[in-house]
Amino acid sequence: MIKKIAIFGLTILTATTLVACGNPDTSTDKTPKTEETAKDKVSTTKTVDNIDMKIANLKLTESGDGKKDILQVEMNIQNNSNTPFAIGGGDFKLKTAKDKTVKVDPQASNFGDEIAAGKTLTGKAYFNLPKGTEKATLVYQPKDKAEAEWEITIPEKE
């Protein structure tokens, strides 16, 4: 009887060891992990003067005339200061890989409001991009100096 228990125990121990040492990732497609990393990089919260700013979503569509693409940037902005804070889409711009600066579309319904202390604003800013733009830098620049930047990869059209 002791011999049977020892053999059974040894079998369980061997099976457990083999399962624990196995390689669970047999797929060769690493794309989802790369996309998660890129999304995490975009959604990084930047803080300027106790104001937390984060890109919540990026969406690309074609303009009505088909000559340009429209990038919709959805932002979450939280005021952690003790005073109201005014911010709007006009405080942001895009720098393309070809060093071209793109300002928000003045005809679009861009966000803009005063955020009370301790409150959050979610809003969208729209940029007209040249077709084929793949990467850009979103810059928060309310005055002459850039105060926060996000490297973004332009998503595919929906």
N, C-alpha and C positions, 0 to 999 in steps of 0.2 A: 504494500500500500504506500509506503514512504517513497518507493522508487517511482510510482505513478505520479505522485504529487510533485516530486522533483522534476520529472520530465515535463509535466504540465506547466509548472512554473517557469522552466527554462524556455519552453515554447512561447509562452506569453511574453517573456522578457525579450526574446529574439524578435518576435513580431513587432513589439512596441519600438524597439531600436531601429528596425528597418523602416517603419512608417515615419518616425521622427527624423531620420536622416535622408528621406526622399526629397526630391525637388518638386514642389507643388506647381511651379510656374513653367509649364511646358510650352506655352505659346511663344511665338517669335514676334508677335505684333506688339510693339511698345508705344504705339500712337496715343492710346488713352492716357497713359501716364504723362506724356509730353503735354497734352492738352490741359490736364489738370495743373501742371506746373505753370504753364502760360497763364491760365485763368487766375491762379493764386498770385502770380506776379502782378497782374493787372488790378486785382482786387485789394492790393495792399493799401492800408489806410495811411494817409499822410496827414500830419498834424502841423498846422500853422496857427500860432497865437491862440492855442486852446480850441481850435476848430478842427475837428476830424473830418477828412474828405476821403471818400472811397468811390471807385467806379463800381456801380452795381451791375451794369449790363452794357453791352455794345451790340448794335444792330445795324446792318448795312442794307440799303435798298437803292434802287435805281431812280434817278430824278425823272420828272415827267417828260422832259425832252430827250432823255436817254444819253445825254452828253457827259454827265457826271454821275457819281455815286453820292448818296447821302448817308453819312454816318450819324447815327443817333447814340449819344453818350448819356446814359442814365447815371446820375450822381446821388449819393447819400451824403448829406452834410450835417454834422452834429455840432451844435454850439455848446462847448463845455465851459465857456467863460461866464462871467457874472453880468455881462452887458449884451444888449442886442447886437447882432452882426448882420450886415447887408452883403449879399452875394448874388451873382447872376451868371448866366451863360456867357455874357460878354467879358467876364473875367478870365475866360479860358480861351486857348488857341491850340492849334495843332501844328507841329513841325513835321513835315514829311521827310522821307529818307533823302530826297533831293534838295534839302534845305529850303523848301518852300513853306512859308507860314500861311496857314489857313485860319481865318477868323470865323466865328459863328455866323450862320446864315441870318441876316437881320430880318428877313421876311418870315422866318420860322417862329414857332411858338416856343421860344427858349425860356428856361426857368429864370426866376429872379424874384427875390423877396428878402425881407428882414426876418432873421431867425431869432426868436426870443431866447434868453438864457436857458440852457438845459433842454432845448427843443431840437428836433431834427427836421430837415427839409429834404425831400426827394424830388428831383427834377431832371429834365432832359434838355440837352443842348444839341443842336444840329449843325453839321459841317458839310459843305459841298466839296467832295474830294475828286481829284482827277482819277479817271478810270485806271484800274490796275495798281492802285496804291496798296501795298501789302503791310507796311509797318509805318508807325508814326509815334510821335511823343506828344502826349497831352500835357499842356503847360498851364498851371494856375499862375496868372500874372495880372493882378488887379491894377498894378501901377507899372513902373519902369523895370522892376526886377522880378525875375521868375522866382516864385516862392515854393513851388512843388511841381514835380514832373513824374509822369507815368509812361513807361515804354509799353506800347500796345501793338498787338497784331490785329490787323483789320479782319473781321470775320467774313465768311462767305455770305453772299446775298441770300435773303430769305424769299 
